[in-house]
Amino acid sequence: MMRWSPAAPPRPGCPHRRLRRLLLRELPSGLAMAASTFRPWASASFVGARHLFPCTLAAGDTEMVRRALHDRLGATEWALPGHIVADVVVECGAGPDRLRIEILTVED
């Protein structure tokens, strides 16, 4: 797995940094994002990346926040020139206050 770098994306047009900025706008208060990662992804027809965003919840019911955030992110229109958000998943993480957001992007 490649670690996210604030210096430069691994290939021209990689949407990871823009996706991270857009995602930060959508997070509810009390949910903090940790260092994100991504890794290239490909199928027989598409090329893209899996973007992983671990988050920590300050207080509240993690499952309720997970469901609400999953619904909110699934309805979001992502502005990523040259890329399409194909899938968004919000899962409970390793601890009781952890969430993990995974976004699959494909090149347009």
C-alpha positions as CSV (number, residue, x, y, z in Angstrom):
1,M,0.0,0.0,0.0
2,M,1.4,3.4,-0.9
3,R,1.2,6.1,1.7
4,W,-0.4,9.4,0.8
5,S,2.2,12.1,0.2
6,P,1.4,15.8,0.6
7,A,4.4,16.6,-1.7
8,A,3.3,15.0,-5.0
9,P,0.8,12.4,-6.3
10,P,2.2,9.3,-7.9
11,R,0.8,10.0,-11.3
12,P,-0.5,13.1,-13.0
13,G,-4.1,13.9,-12.3
14,C,-4.3,11.6,-9.2
15,P,-7.4,12.9,-7.3
16,H,-6.4,11.8,-3.8
17,R,-5.5,15.3,-2.4
18,R,-8.6,16.9,-3.9
19,L,-10.8,14.0,-2.7
20,R,-9.4,14.4,0.8
21,R,-10.2,18.2,0.8
22,L,-13.7,17.5,-0.5
23,L,-14.2,14.8,2.1
24,L,-13.1,17.0,4.9
25,R,-16.0,19.4,4.0
26,E,-18.5,16.6,4.3
27,L,-17.4,15.2,7.7
28,P,-19.6,16.0,10.7
29,S,-18.1,17.9,13.6
30,G,-16.4,15.6,16.1
31,L,-15.0,13.3,13.4
32,A,-11.3,13.8,12.8
33,M,-9.5,12.3,9.8
34,A,-6.1,10.7,10.2
35,A,-3.4,10.2,7.6
36,S,-5.0,8.8,4.4
37,T,-3.6,6.3,2.0
38,F,-4.4,5.1,-1.5
39,R,-3.4,2.3,-3.8
40,P,-3.9,1.8,-7.5
41,W,-6.8,-0.4,-8.6
42,A,-7.7,-1.8,-11.9
43,S,-10.3,-4.2,-13.4
44,A,-10.5,-5.6,-17.0
45,S,-12.2,-2.3,-18.1
46,F,-11.2,0.4,-15.6
47,V,-8.2,2.0,-14.0
48,G,-8.4,3.9,-10.8
49,A,-7.5,3.9,-7.1
50,R,-8.8,2.9,-3.7
51,H,-8.6,5.8,-1.3
52,L,-8.7,4.9,2.4
53,F,-9.5,7.6,5.1
54,P,-9.3,6.4,8.7
55,C,-11.3,8.7,11.1
56,T,-11.7,9.0,14.9
57,L,-15.0,10.0,16.5
58,A,-14.7,12.3,19.5
59,A,-18.1,11.3,21.1
60,G,-21.3,9.6,20.1
61,D,-22.7,6.4,18.7
62,T,-20.3,5.1,16.1
63,E,-22.8,3.0,14.3
64,M,-25.3,5.8,14.0
65,V,-22.6,8.2,12.7
66,R,-21.4,5.5,10.3
67,R,-24.9,5.0,8.8
68,A,-25.6,8.8,8.5
69,L,-22.2,9.4,6.9
70,H,-22.6,6.5,4.5
71,D,-25.9,7.9,3.3
72,R,-24.5,11.5,3.1
73,L,-21.3,10.5,1.2
74,G,-23.3,8.2,-1.2
75,A,-25.5,11.2,-2.2
76,T,-22.6,13.6,-2.6
77,E,-21.7,14.8,-6.1
78,W,-17.9,14.7,-6.2
79,A,-16.1,17.2,-8.5
80,L,-13.0,15.3,-9.6
81,P,-12.0,16.3,-13.2
82,G,-11.0,13.2,-15.2
83,H,-12.2,10.8,-12.5
84,I,-15.5,9.3,-11.3
85,V,-16.3,8.2,-7.8
86,A,-17.5,4.6,-8.4
87,D,-18.2,3.5,-4.8
88,V,-18.2,4.9,-1.2
89,V,-18.1,2.6,1.9
90,V,-18.1,3.7,5.5
91,E,-17.1,0.9,7.9
92,C,-16.6,0.7,11.7
93,G,-12.8,0.5,12.4
94,A,-10.7,-1.4,14.9
95,G,-11.7,0.5,18.0
96,P,-15.1,1.6,19.3
97,D,-14.4,5.2,18.2
98,R,-12.9,4.5,14.8
99,L,-14.4,4.7,11.3
100,R,-12.9,3.9,7.9
101,I,-14.0,5.6,4.7
102,E,-13.1,3.9,1.5
103,I,-13.7,5.6,-1.9
104,L,-13.1,3.9,-5.2
105,T,-12.3,6.3,-8.1
106,V,-11.9,5.3,-11.8
107,E,-10.4,7.4,-14.6
108,D,-13.0,8.9,-16.8
